[in-house]
Amino acid sequence: MEEGGDSDDLFDFDHPGKSYLIKVLRHEEEDIEMPKDGAKLDGQVIADFMKWIAMGAPDPRDNPPSVEELERYLADTRPDRWGHLVDQFLASSRFGERWARHWMDWIRYADSHGSEGDPAINNAWRYRDYLIRALNENVSYDTLVIEHLAGDLLESPRIKDGRNESMLGTAHLRIVIWGGEFGRTPFSQGSDGRDHNPYGFSIWLAGGGFKGGSVYGATVLHQLGLDHEKLTYLYSGRNVRLTDVHGNVWKDLVT
């Protein structure tokens, strides 16, 4: 972050108001305004960012204790005051927020797909909040793994405030680990680094009910609950099957 990127250095610590980040927040940079597709932030919020840059842009997640917190700790004469302090941190909602970030980094959590157009993953935040709640409620690792893989199949799911928490765990399967593009494969490259194969598409998923190995279209549609023989699209004035006439479910790949 401090090194900047291809456009410019992100921060100007000597002149915070000239920082590239501030220009973007002020909508002074064409096609790269922040927030994306939203109204410009309030002037006081932008001033807070400038103050933060003047401080050296410290990580806001690693703030030192306040004067009041320090004085309260020093005034505690109990021999186990350190243990009580740890318990306070564990009871804080920020505990789940901090450790959920590590979990989400591992599964490559994002609110959008990236690439061209950066399409949004609608309701991805529901999985994020589920994970924060689970960590704050001390849900065991074993339970989290089960919910991630089969939370929608449990006979006795975790219900909290009217939410089926166990089912929300399976939402991480919506997050694609890696995807190619239609017509391009990572296995055969043309002279320009791209192979425009009309049948080529590669994707890696976490889970999804498949055994390891190659998968082709009809099988993927079957696992999504779609009848590939009925799924058609209009082409040249007629309905054409997505899998043409040769697509069949490869039963050996389905777990």
N, C-alpha and C positions, 0 to 999 in steps of 0.2 A: 504494500500500500504506500509506503514511504518512497519507494523507488519510482512510482508513477507508471505510466503506460505509453502506448504509441502516440496518444494525442498530446500529452503534456504531463509535467509534474503535477501530482494531485494537490500538493500543499506548497504554499509560499509562507514559511514560518516568519519571515521578516515583515511581510505585508499580507496578512491573512485575507484581506479583502480582495486581493488579486489572485488568490488560489483558484486553480482550475475547478475544484469542487464547488466553490462559491459561485463561480460563473455558471456552472451547470444548474445549481439550485436557483439562481436568479433568472434562468431561462435565457441566458445570453449566448449559449452555444446551440447552433441549429441542429435539430434532429437528435439531440441527446439530453433533453430536459429531464430533470428529476423534480417531483415524482413523474414516472412515465405515464403519459396520457392523463395527467391530473393537473389541478390548479397549482399555481406557485405557492410555496410555503409562506406562512406569515413572516413579516419582516423580523419579528423578535426571535423566531425560530432560527432564521438565517444568522442573526446576530449571535445566537448561542453557538452555532457551528464555528463562527469566526473566533469566538472566545476560546472554544475548544482547540482550534488550530494554534492560537497564540500560546496555549499551554503546552504545545508540543504534540497534540493529538494523541493523548494517552488512551490506552484501551479502557473504555468505560466499564468493562466487566471486571476490572481489577482495581477498583477504587479502594484506597486505604480506609480504615475505619474513621468515622467522624470523631471530632473532639469529644462529643457527648458519649459515644460508645466507648472510647478509650478511657475516659474518666470513670464511667460506670464499671468497667472491668477492673480498673486499678483499685476501686473502692470496695470490691468484693473480696472479703477476707476468708472465704471458705477454702479449705485445702483442695477441694476438687473443682475450683472455679473454672479451670480449663475444660473439664468435661461438660460443665453446664454451658459454656460458650459453644462447644461443638454441637451440643444438643439444640441450641438456638439456631445454628446454621442449618442443621438437618431438618428442623421444623419449618424453615423458611421456604416459601414457594420458589424462591430463586435457586434452591438446590436442584429441583427438577428441571428448571430452565437451563441451568448450566450443563448438567450431565446429559440431558436430552440432545444437546448439540453434538456431543461426541457420537452418540448412537446414530443420529441423522446423517452425520458426515460419513459414517461407515456404509450406510445404505444409499448414499448419494441423494438425500432428500432435496427437493427443489419445488418451487411453486410453479415452474414452467419447464418446458422441454428444451429450451435453448434453440440453437440453430436458426435458420431463416424464419422470420415471423415470431419466434419465441412464443408458441401457443401455450396458454395457461393450462395447468392441471387443476381443474375446478375442485374445490373443497379439499385440496391437499392439507390445508391448515387443520382439518379435523383430525388427521393422523398425528400431526405435530402436537396438538393439544392433548390428545389421548396419551401420547408418550410422556409428556410432562406430568400429567395427572398420575400415571402409573408409577413413575419414579418417586413422586412426592408421597404416594400412598404405600410405598414400600412393597409393591408387587414383585414377587420373586422372578428371578431370571428365567427359571423353567416355565413359569406361567406366561411370561412375555413371549418366549419362543413358540409355545403352543398356540398362543393367540395370533401370532404373526403368520403361522402356517395353516391353522385350521380354526381360527376364532369364530368362523361362521357355522361350524359344524358341532360345536360343543353342546352337550345336553343341558349343562348347567352353566351358562355364561355369566360373566360378571356384569351385573346390572347396577348402575349408579346414577341417581337423579334421573331415572327414566331412560338412560342411554345404555345400549348394549355395548359395553366397553370392549368385550372380547371380539366382537365383530369388527370394530373399528381397527383392531390390530392388523387385520388382513389388508387394510388400505395400502400398506407399503408395497403390495404386489402391483399396484397401479403405477409405481415409479419404475420406469424402465432403466435397467443398468446400462445397456448400450443398444443403440439402434443405428442401422444404416439407412439408406434411402432407396426407394423403389428404383430399380434400374442400375444400382451400384452394389458391388460386393467387395469385401476386403480381400478376397482370395484371387481375383484375376484383375489386374490393372492394365489399362491402356497406356499409350505413350504419354498421355497427359496426366496419368495417375488416376484416371477414372474409367470404369468399364460400364458402358451403358447397355446392360443386358435387360431385355424386356421382361425377363422372368426373375431377375435377381433382387432379392431383398433379404437382409440378415438382421436378426435381432436376438439379444440375450435377455432373458427374464429371470427374476428371482422367483422360483416356485412356478405356479401356474398349472400344476398338475401334469407336467411332462417328465418323462425320463430323459436322461442326458442323450444328446444326439441331434441329428438333423430333423427338422420339422417343416412340413409344407402346408400351404394355405388352408386346405379343407380341415386339417387337424386343428389348426389354431382356431378357426371359426367354430368348430365343434366344441372346443373347450370354453369358448365364450358364450355357449348356449345358443348359437345360431345354426340354422339349417342351411348349409352351403348350397344345397341343391335348389333352394327357393330364393336365395339372395341374388338379385340381378341388378344390373345398371343399364341405363339407356345409352346405346351406342349406334350411331348411324340410323336412327329411327327404329331400332328394335332392342328388345331386352336381351342382354347377354349375361350369362352366369359368370360370377367372379372367378370361379375355378374352371370355367369352360366345361367341357364334357368329360374330362379325365380326372378331376379332383375327387379323391376318396380319403376318408378318414383312415389314418395309419394307426390301427388299434394297438399295435405293439409299443407305440410311443406314449400312450396314455396311462397314467398311473392310477 
